[in-house]
Each structure stands twice: as C-alpha cells, then as structure tokens.
Amino acid sequence: QVQLVESGGGLVQAGGSLRLSCAASGSIFSINAMRWFRQAPGKQREFVAGFTSDGSAKYADSGKGRFTISRDNAKNTVYLQMNSLKPEDAAVYYCNAHYYDYGWIDDWGQGTQVTVSS
C-alpha cells in the first residue's frame, strides 16, 4: 500500500501560481506511475499531469504550457507547479499512485483545495 499526502493548495488570484506537493510513503518501490488529478464541484475527476512508467511526463491539454510536474526521488515527493492559474483550474487536486499488486491498484491522497479568484 502507498500513502500519499498532498499539500500546497490555497487561494490565489487569476494569473497567479501555486506549487502542490505529494509525499509518498509505504510500498513506493512498486509504483508504476505517479499522477495528479483534480475534481471540481459537480464534475468528474480528471487527469491533470503525471509521470508514466518510463519516466516521461504527460499533461492534459488544459494544463499544457502552464503546469509542470517534477519529482524529488530522495524525498519521495512529486510536485505540480501551476502558473497562470485560471478560475476554471479551481478544484480539489489529488495525488495518485498507480501500481501492480496482484492486480492494478490506485491509491489516492486526501486532496488539497485550489481556489482561483477572478
């Protein structure tokens, strides 16, 4: 099992920036991919950005050019730098660990709220 703790959310004005962090612990050696998702009120959870199994970064179209995912392996932490934030970026952001353990498993953090004022 993988435990994930997100931090870094908050209130920011449109055009501002935030950096989210996701600290992983537990069976981190088994992680195949680390990803960020978000969920706005009344909407489905959607993919934002992530590292694939080969280490490459992928982004949803909504964040391309504005969001950057990075990681610090020594700290077992993944970051999401979000610039030029828009009101439509407001959501609860969740960190996800995808791994195989007698089947594919997704573990989630508790989420961190991002609010963008216009």
N, C-alpha and C positions, 0 to 999 in steps of 0.2 A: 504493500500500500504506500502511496505517496501523499504526503501532507503538503499543502500549499497555503501560503499566507500572502495576500496582496496588501499593498499599501500605496499611498501617494495620491489617492483621489482627493477631490476637493472642488471648490467653487472657483471658476476662472472666467474672465470676460472673453467674449468672442475675439479671436485673434491671438489669444494667449497660449501658454504652453503648460503642460504637466508631464511629469515622468512617473509612471507606475512601476512598482517593483513586485516581483513574485519570488518569494523564497521557498525553495523546495527542500523537503527532508524525507527520510524513510528510504524506500527502495528506489533511489534515484538512478541507480545503475541500470535499471530495467526500462527507463523512459525512452520511448521511441521518438516522440515529438512533444515539444512544448509550444502552447498556443495561447493567444488572447482572444476572448470572445466578449461580446457586450450584449446587453439586453435593455432596451428602453421600455417604458410602460406600455402595455398593450401590444408589444411586438415580440416576435420570436428571437431567441438568442441567435446571434450571427457571428461569424468568424471575422476577426479583425486582422490578425497577423500571427505568424508562427514560424518556428523552425521545423523543417522536415527531418526525416531520419538521416539524410545525408548532410545535414547542417546548413542547408540553404534556407534563406528567409523568403517567406511568401506573405503577400499583403492582399487584403480585399481592395477592390477598386476605390472604395470610399476613403481609404487612408493613404493610398499611394502618393508619394511626394510630400506627405505631411507627417506620417508616422514612421518611426524606426524601431525595430526590435533588436535588442542586443542581449548579451549574456556575460556573466562573470562566473566561469566554471569553478573558480576557487571558492566562491561564496554560494554556489548552487542557486544563483539568482538570475532571473530573466527580467529584462526591463522593456518598457514600452514608452518611448519618447513621443509625445504628441505635440505637434506645433500647429499653429494657425487653426486653433480649435474653432469649431462652428457649433451653433446651438443644436444642430442635429447629431452632434457627437455625444450629447448628454445621454448617459446610460449608467447602468451598473456594469463594471468591467470585471470579467472573471478570468482567472488563470486556469489553464487546463494541462494536465499531463496525460499523454496517451501512451499506453504500454501494453505488452502482452504478458499475461499470466494465466495460462490455461484458457485463454480467450482474450480478446482485445478489451481493455478497460480504460475508462476515462475517470480520472479524479479531478475534482474541482476545488478551488479556493472558495472563500466565503463571499468574495466580491468586494469591490471598492467603488463608491459612488463618484461619478464625474458629472458636475453640473456646469453648464456653459451659459452665461448670461449674455443677452444680445444688447 
